[in-house]
Amino acid sequence: MRTVSVREANQSFSRLIAEVEKGETFRVTKNGRTVAEIRPQSEDPREDPEWRKRHAQMIALMDETPDDGYRVGKITEDDKYGDIY
């Protein structure tokens, strides 16, 4: 990952995008602070490392949550169909 300032990115944006198309990733800084990341976009989000990381976090969170949801009891024919007669 390479770092460029906002000014550098602005002045050579076409070159920067051409390099991103080749697989390069850039961190854009303003006053020394990271404000953006420019990286290639995958056709399939499952191939994107950032997406995979967030997905794994979501699955871990779901695994932590107890699955003792609210029980509604037995569903009757009237519950399903109402008063149709």
N, CA, C and O atoms as CSV, one atom per row, in Angstrom:
chain,resi,resn,atom,element,x,y,z
A,1,MET,N,N,0.854,-1.173,0.000
A,1,MET,CA,C,0.000,0.000,0.000
A,1,MET,C,C,0.897,1.232,0.000
A,1,MET,O,O,1.812,1.359,0.813
A,2,ARG,N,N,0.615,2.117,-0.917
A,2,ARG,CA,C,1.387,3.358,-0.994
A,2,ARG,C,C,0.561,4.510,-0.449
A,2,ARG,O,O,-0.669,4.490,-0.497
A,3,THR,N,N,1.251,5.504,0.066
A,3,THR,CA,C,0.590,6.679,0.640
A,3,THR,C,C,0.844,7.887,-0.239
A,3,THR,O,O,1.976,8.142,-0.650
A,4,VAL,N,N,-0.223,8.633,-0.528
A,4,VAL,CA,C,-0.118,9.881,-1.290
A,4,VAL,C,C,-0.945,10.944,-0.586
A,4,VAL,O,O,-1.914,10.635,0.109
A,5,SER,N,N,-0.554,12.193,-0.772
A,5,SER,CA,C,-1.338,13.291,-0.192
A,5,SER,C,C,-2.524,13.591,-1.113
A,5,SER,O,O,-2.556,13.163,-2.267
A,6,VAL,N,N,-3.481,14.323,-0.588
A,6,VAL,CA,C,-4.637,14.733,-1.383
A,6,VAL,C,C,-4.161,15.529,-2.592
A,6,VAL,O,O,-4.671,15.360,-3.700
A,7,ARG,N,N,-3.199,16.380,-2.371
A,7,ARG,CA,C,-2.672,17.212,-3.472
A,7,ARG,C,C,-2.071,16.339,-4.573
A,7,ARG,O,O,-2.355,16.540,-5.754
A,8,GLU,N,N,-1.234,15.364,-4.181
A,8,GLU,CA,C,-0.627,14.462,-5.165
A,8,GLU,C,C,-1.695,13.660,-5.909
A,8,GLU,O,O,-1.627,13.503,-7.128
A,9,ALA,N,N,-2.673,13.159,-5.171
A,9,ALA,CA,C,-3.746,12.381,-5.789
A,9,ALA,C,C,-4.536,13.227,-6.778
A,9,ALA,O,O,-4.900,12.756,-7.856
A,10,ASN,N,N,-4.795,14.463,-6.414
A,10,ASN,CA,C,-5.551,15.367,-7.280
A,10,ASN,C,C,-4.772,15.685,-8.562
A,10,ASN,O,O,-5.350,15.712,-9.649
A,11,GLN,N,N,-3.480,15.921,-8.435
A,11,GLN,CA,C,-2.667,16.311,-9.586
A,11,GLN,C,C,-2.411,15.147,-10.544
A,11,GLN,O,O,-2.199,15.367,-11.736
A,12,SER,N,N,-2.428,13.931,-10.046
A,12,SER,CA,C,-2.133,12.791,-10.923
A,12,SER,C,C,-3.183,11.691,-10.765
A,12,SER,O,O,-2.860,10.509,-10.648
A,13,PHE,N,N,-4.442,12.111,-10.765
A,13,PHE,CA,C,-5.526,11.169,-10.519
A,13,PHE,C,C,-5.611,10.082,-11.592
A,13,PHE,O,O,-5.829,8.916,-11.263
A,14,SER,N,N,-5.446,10.437,-12.855
A,14,SER,CA,C,-5.522,9.448,-13.935
A,14,SER,C,C,-4.446,8.373,-13.777
A,14,SER,O,O,-4.714,7.186,-13.957
A,15,ARG,N,N,-3.231,8.797,-13.442
A,15,ARG,CA,C,-2.142,7.839,-13.229
A,15,ARG,C,C,-2.449,6.957,-12.029
A,15,ARG,O,O,-2.218,5.748,-12.064
A,16,LEU,N,N,-2.965,7.558,-10.974
A,16,LEU,CA,C,-3.302,6.824,-9.767
A,16,LEU,C,C,-4.357,5.752,-10.078
A,16,LEU,O,O,-4.222,4.609,-9.638
A,17,ILE,N,N,-5.392,6.109,-10.824
A,17,ILE,CA,C,-6.446,5.156,-11.184
A,17,ILE,C,C,-5.880,4.050,-12.069
A,17,ILE,O,O,-6.256,2.887,-11.918
A,18,ALA,N,N,-4.991,4.392,-12.980
A,18,ALA,CA,C,-4.367,3.377,-13.838
A,18,ALA,C,C,-3.607,2.357,-12.993
A,18,ALA,O,O,-3.641,1.161,-13.284
A,19,GLU,N,N,-2.930,2.818,-11.961
A,19,GLU,CA,C,-2.196,1.912,-11.085
A,19,GLU,C,C,-3.142,1.072,-10.224
A,19,GLU,O,O,-2.857,-0.089,-9.933
A,20,VAL,N,N,-4.257,1.660,-9.823
A,20,VAL,CA,C,-5.261,0.907,-9.062
A,20,VAL,C,C,-5.828,-0.214,-9.933
A,20,VAL,O,O,-6.063,-1.322,-9.452
A,21,GLU,N,N,-6.043,0.077,-11.207
A,21,GLU,CA,C,-6.541,-0.961,-12.121
A,21,GLU,C,C,-5.568,-2.131,-12.223
A,21,GLU,O,O,-5.978,-3.259,-12.498
A,22,LYS,N,N,-4.296,-1.869,-12.006
A,22,LYS,CA,C,-3.276,-2.923,-12.045
A,22,LYS,C,C,-3.140,-3.655,-10.716
A,22,LYS,O,O,-2.353,-4.595,-10.600
A,23,GLY,N,N,-3.912,-3.222,-9.702
A,23,GLY,CA,C,-3.903,-3.916,-8.416
A,23,GLY,C,C,-3.291,-3.150,-7.257
A,23,GLY,O,O,-3.290,-3.648,-6.131
A,24,GLU,N,N,-2.774,-1.959,-7.496
A,24,GLU,CA,C,-2.135,-1.156,-6.439
A,24,GLU,C,C,-3.197,-0.544,-5.522
A,24,GLU,O,O,-4.299,-0.224,-5.966
A,25,THR,N,N,-2.859,-0.387,-4.252
A,25,THR,CA,C,-3.738,0.261,-3.277
A,25,THR,C,C,-3.047,1.510,-2.754
A,25,THR,O,O,-1.844,1.504,-2.494
A,26,PHE,N,N,-3.826,2.592,-2.601
A,26,PHE,CA,C,-3.283,3.867,-2.127
A,26,PHE,C,C,-4.021,4.324,-0.886
A,26,PHE,O,O,-5.241,4.197,-0.784
A,27,ARG,N,N,-3.263,4.855,0.052
A,27,ARG,CA,C,-3.825,5.531,1.219
A,27,ARG,C,C,-3.661,7.016,0.960
A,27,ARG,O,O,-2.548,7.475,0.704
A,28,VAL,N,N,-4.751,7.781,1.020
A,28,VAL,CA,C,-4.723,9.221,0.754
A,28,VAL,C,C,-4.744,9.954,2.084
A,28,VAL,O,O,-5.596,9.701,2.936
A,29,THR,N,N,-3.781,10.878,2.251
A,29,THR,CA,C,-3.683,11.612,3.510
A,29,THR,C,C,-3.906,13.109,3.290
A,29,THR,O,O,-3.648,13.651,2.216
A,30,LYS,N,N,-4.389,13.744,4.338
A,30,LYS,CA,C,-4.565,15.201,4.354
A,30,LYS,C,C,-4.029,15.679,5.688
A,30,LYS,O,O,-4.498,15.261,6.747
A,31,ASN,N,N,-3.036,16.563,5.626
A,31,ASN,CA,C,-2.379,17.055,6.842
A,31,ASN,C,C,-1.858,15.899,7.705
A,31,ASN,O,O,-1.906,15.954,8.934
A,32,GLY,N,N,-1.360,14.857,7.038
A,32,GLY,CA,C,-0.768,13.735,7.745
A,32,GLY,C,C,-1.748,12.707,8.280
A,32,GLY,O,O,-1.340,11.714,8.882
A,33,ARG,N,N,-3.026,12.933,8.067
A,33,ARG,CA,C,-4.062,12.022,8.583
A,33,ARG,C,C,-4.710,11.290,7.418
A,33,ARG,O,O,-5.064,11.913,6.418
A,34,THR,N,N,-4.870,9.983,7.534
A,34,THR,CA,C,-5.504,9.197,6.470
A,34,THR,C,C,-6.970,9.571,6.350
A,34,THR,O,O,-7.712,9.553,7.332
A,35,VAL,N,N,-7.386,9.915,5.109
A,35,VAL,CA,C,-8.778,10.301,4.880
A,35,VAL,C,C,-9.486,9.363,3.905
A,35,VAL,O,O,-10.715,9.353,3.835
A,36,ALA,N,N,-8.715,8.572,3.152
A,36,ALA,CA,C,-9.334,7.671,2.183
A,36,ALA,C,C,-8.377,6.562,1.804
A,36,ALA,O,O,-7.165,6.651,1.996
A,37,GLU,N,N,-8.967,5.521,1.261
A,37,GLU,CA,C,-8.177,4.436,0.701
A,37,GLU,C,C,-8.750,4.151,-0.678
A,37,GLU,O,O,-9.962,3.997,-0.832
A,38,ILE,N,N,-7.889,4.083,-1.671
A,38,ILE,CA,C,-8.317,3.782,-3.038
A,38,ILE,C,C,-7.713,2.439,-3.396
A,38,ILE,O,O,-6.493,2.274,-3.395
A,39,ARG,N,N,-8.582,1.471,-3.704
A,39,ARG,CA,C,-8.111,0.134,-4.016
A,39,ARG,C,C,-8.983,-0.479,-5.098
A,39,ARG,O,O,-10.091,-0.004,-5.346
A,40,PRO,N,N,-8.495,-1.528,-5.743
A,40,PRO,CA,C,-9.288,-2.159,-6.792
A,40,PRO,C,C,-10.602,-2.711,-6.243
A,40,PRO,O,O,-10.667,-3.194,-5.113
A,41,GLN,N,N,-11.629,-2.628,-7.056
A,41,GLN,CA,C,-12.940,-3.160,-6.683
A,41,GLN,C,C,-13.125,-4.504,-7.364
A,41,GLN,O,O,-12.977,-4.609,-8.582
A,42,SER,N,N,-13.441,-5.515,-6.603
A,42,SER,CA,C,-13.632,-6.848,-7.148
A,42,SER,C,C,-15.031,-6.983,-7.730
A,42,SER,O,O,-15.976,-6.365,-7.240
A,43,GLU,N,N,-15.163,-7.789,-8.774
A,43,GLU,CA,C,-16.490,-8.068,-9.338
A,43,GLU,C,C,-17.345,-8.833,-8.332
A,43,GLU,O,O,-18.545,-8.587,-8.210
A,44,ASP,N,N,-16.717,-9.761,-7.614
A,44,ASP,CA,C,-17.404,-10.560,-6.616
A,44,ASP,C,C,-16.960,-10.083,-5.234
A,44,ASP,O,O,-15.780,-10.202,-4.905
A,45,PRO,N,N,-17.859,-9.552,-4.424
A,45,PRO,CA,C,-17.453,-9.017,-3.124
A,45,PRO,C,C,-16.802,-10.056,-2.222
A,45,PRO,O,O,-16.042,-9.696,-1.324
A,46,ARG,N,N,-17.081,-11.331,-2.439
A,46,ARG,CA,C,-16.477,-12.369,-1.605
A,46,ARG,C,C,-14.976,-12.471,-1.829
A,46,ARG,O,O,-14.271,-13.054,-1.006
A,47,GLU,N,N,-14.477,-11.918,-2.919
A,47,GLU,CA,C,-13.042,-11.914,-3.189
A,47,GLU,C,C,-12.335,-10.726,-2.541
A,47,GLU,O,O,-11.106,-10.685,-2.493
A,48,ASP,N,N,-13.098,-9.771,-2.049
A,48,ASP,CA,C,-12.556,-8.560,-1.442
A,48,ASP,C,C,-12.147,-8.846,0.003
A,48,ASP,O,O,-12.993,-9.243,0.803
A,49,PRO,N,N,-10.872,-8.655,0.362
A,49,PRO,CA,C,-10.430,-8.953,1.735
A,49,PRO,C,C,-11.176,-8.147,2.800
A,49,PRO,O,O,-11.445,-8.662,3.885
A,50,GLU,N,N,-11.509,-6.904,2.504
A,50,GLU,CA,C,-12.242,-6.079,3.476
A,50,GLU,C,C,-13.643,-6.646,3.700
A,50,GLU,O,O,-14.112,-6.706,4.837
A,51,TRP,N,N,-14.312,-7.063,2.625
A,51,TRP,CA,C,-15.643,-7.657,2.735
A,51,TRP,C,C,-15.563,-8.945,3.551
A,51,TRP,O,O,-16.403,-9.189,4.418
A,52,ARG,N,N,-14.544,-9.772,3.270
A,52,ARG,CA,C,-14.392,-11.033,3.989
A,52,ARG,C,C,-14.196,-10.797,5.487
A,52,ARG,O,O,-14.741,-11.522,6.318
A,53,LYS,N,N,-13.413,-9.777,5.813
A,53,LYS,CA,C,-13.168,-9.441,7.216
A,53,LYS,C,C,-14.474,-9.039,7.911
A,53,LYS,O,O,-14.780,-9.523,9.000
A,54,ARG,N,N,-15.237,-8.153,7.273
A,54,ARG,CA,C,-16.512,-7.699,7.861
A,54,ARG,C,C,-17.508,-8.857,7.962
A,54,ARG,O,O,-18.249,-8.958,8.939
A,55,HIS,N,N,-17.521,-9.714,6.964
A,55,HIS,CA,C,-18.421,-10.874,6.981
A,55,HIS,C,C,-18.080,-11.800,8.147
A,55,HIS,O,O,-18.971,-12.269,8.855
A,56,ALA,N,N,-16.795,-12.057,8.343
A,56,ALA,CA,C,-16.359,-12.906,9.457
A,56,ALA,C,C,-16.758,-12.283,10.797
A,56,ALA,O,O,-17.161,-12.997,11.715
A,57,GLN,N,N,-16.649,-10.959,10.913
A,57,GLN,CA,C,-17.058,-10.283,12.153
A,57,GLN,C,C,-18.557,-10.453,12.386
A,57,GLN,O,O,-18.991,-10.675,13.517
A,58,MET,N,N,-19.354,-10.348,11.307
A,58,MET,CA,C,-20.800,-10.494,11.433
A,58,MET,C,C,-21.159,-11.914,11.874
A,58,MET,O,O,-22.009,-12.100,12.745
A,59,ILE,N,N,-20.516,-12.911,11.273
A,59,ILE,CA,C,-20.786,-14.299,11.637
A,59,ILE,C,C,-20.400,-14.558,13.090
A,59,ILE,O,O,-21.136,-15.228,13.814
A,60,ALA,N,N,-19.251,-14.032,13.526
A,60,ALA,CA,C,-18.825,-14.196,14.915
A,60,ALA,C,C,-19.828,-13.563,15.872
A,60,ALA,O,O,-20.139,-14.138,16.915
A,61,LEU,N,N,-20.332,-12.389,15.525
A,61,LEU,CA,C,-21.319,-11.711,16.362
A,61,LEU,C,C,-22.611,-12.529,16.434
A,61,LEU,O,O,-23.220,-12.645,17.497
A,62,MET,N,N,-23.016,-13.087,15.312
A,62,MET,CA,C,-24.229,-13.912,15.297
A,62,MET,C,C,-24.035,-15.175,16.139
A,62,MET,O,O,-24.967,-15.624,16.805
A,63,ASP,N,N,-22.827,-15.748,16.113
A,63,ASP,CA,C,-22.554,-16.939,16.909
A,63,ASP,C,C,-22.564,-16.637,18.404
A,63,ASP,O,O,-22.906,-17.505,19.208
A,64,GLU,N,N,-22.193,-15.414,18.782
A,64,GLU,CA,C,-22.189,-15.012,20.189
A,64,GLU,C,C,-23.599,-14.814,20.734
A,64,GLU,O,O,-23.840,-15.001,21.927
A,65,THR,N,N,-24.522,-14.439,19.865
A,65,THR,CA,C,-25.883,-14.109,20.281
A,65,THR,C,C,-26.668,-15.388,20.549
A,65,THR,O,O,-26.733,-16.266,19.688
A,66,PRO,N,N,-27.268,-15.502,21.739
A,66,PRO,CA,C,-28.048,-16.708,22.029
A,66,PRO,C,C,-29.255,-16.796,21.089
A,66,PRO,O,O,-29.899,-15.793,20.778
A,67,ASP,N,N,-29.536,-18.002,20.654
A,67,ASP,CA,C,-30.662,-18.163,19.734
A,67,ASP,C,C,-31.882,-18.704,20.469
A,67,ASP,O,O,-32.498,-19.681,20.044
A,68,ASP,N,N,-32.216,-18.056,21.573
A,68,ASP,CA,C,-33.397,-18.432,22.343
A,68,ASP,C,C,-34.490,-17.389,22.113
A,68,ASP,O,O,-35.021,-16.801,23.055
A,69,GLY,N,N,-34.804,-17.181,20.862
A,69,GLY,CA,C,-35.756,-16.147,20.461
A,69,GLY,C,C,-37.121,-16.301,21.122
A,69,GLY,O,O,-37.387,-17.296,21.796
A,70,TYR,N,N,-37.948,-15.346,20.930
A,70,TYR,CA,C,-39.292,-15.302,21.487
A,70,TYR,C,C,-40.118,-16.435,20.905
A,70,TYR,O,O,-40.139,-16.635,19.691
A,71,ARG,N,N,-40.788,-17.162,21.755
A,71,ARG,CA,C,-41.621,-18.283,21.309
A,71,ARG,C,C,-43.074,-17.817,21.223
A,71,ARG,O,O,-43.595,-17.206,22.156
A,72,VAL,N,N,-43.713,-18.107,20.109
A,72,VAL,CA,C,-45.087,-17.657,19.936
A,72,VAL,C,C,-46.104,-18.728,20.284
A,72,VAL,O,O,-47.301,-18.451,20.351
A,73,GLY,N,N,-45.635,-19.951,20.504
A,73,GLY,CA,C,-46.555,-21.028,20.835
A,73,GLY,C,C,-47.094,-21.700,19.583
A,73,GLY,O,O,-46.621,-21.453,18.474
A,74,LYS,N,N,-48.096,-22.556,19.781
A,74,LYS,CA,C,-48.660,-23.308,18.668
A,74,LYS,C,C,-49.496,-22.387,17.784
A,74,LYS,O,O,-50.311,-21.607,18.277
A,75,ILE,N,N,-49.288,-22.485,16.494
A,75,ILE,CA,C,-50.041,-21.673,15.530
A,75,ILE,C,C,-51.246,-22.476,15.081
A,75,ILE,O,O,-51.118,-23.600,14.596
A,76,THR,N,N,-52.415,-21.884,15.247
A,76,THR,CA,C,-53.660,-22.570,14.886
A,76,THR,C,C,-54.057,-22.234,13.449
A,76,THR,O,O,-53.493,-21.337,12.822
A,77,GLU,N,N,-55.045,-22.981,12.943
A,77,GLU,CA,C,-55.565,-22.711,11.596
A,77,GLU,C,C,-56.144,-21.297,11.530
A,77,GLU,O,O,-56.030,-20.621,10.508
A,78,ASP,N,N,-56.760,-20.859,12.618
A,78,ASP,CA,C,-57.326,-19.516,12.661
A,78,ASP,C,C,-56.223,-18.462,12.597
A,78,ASP,O,O,-56.393,-17.418,11.967
A,79,ASP,N,N,-55.084,-18.738,13.254
A,79,ASP,CA,C,-53.954,-17.818,13.184
A,79,ASP,C,C,-53.451,-17.698,11.743
A,79,ASP,O,O,-53.112,-16.611,11.277
A,80,LYS,N,N,-53.412,-18.841,11.051
A,80,LYS,CA,C,-52.880,-18.835,9.687
A,80,LYS,C,C,-53.829,-18.201,8.692
A,80,LYS,O,O,-53.411,-17.421,7.836
A,81,TYR,N,N,-55.118,-18.538,8.802
A,81,TYR,CA,C,-56.047,-18.142,7.745
A,81,TYR,C,C,-57.083,-17.107,8.185
A,81,TYR,O,O,-57.760,-16.520,7.340
A,82,GLY,N,N,-57.216,-16.877,9.480
A,82,GLY,CA,C,-58.189,-15.910,9.953
A,82,GLY,C,C,-59.617,-16.419,9.767
A,82,GLY,O,O,-59.848,-17.613,9.580
A,83,ASP,N,N,-60.558,-15.494,9.821
A,83,ASP,CA,C,-61.977,-15.863,9.647
A,83,ASP,C,C,-62.342,-15.800,8.183
A,83,ASP,O,O,-62.832,-14.778,7.705
A,84,ILE,N,N,-62.107,-16.885,7.466
A,84,ILE,CA,C,-62.434,-16.857,6.035
A,84,ILE,C,C,-63.807,-17.445,5.755
A,84,ILE,O,O,-64.289,-17.384,4.624
A,85,TYR,N,N,-64.447,-18.019,6.786
A,85,TYR,CA,C,-65.771,-18.624,6.577
A,85,TYR,C,C,-66.856,-17.771,7.075
A,85,TYR,O,O,-68.026,-18.138,6.974
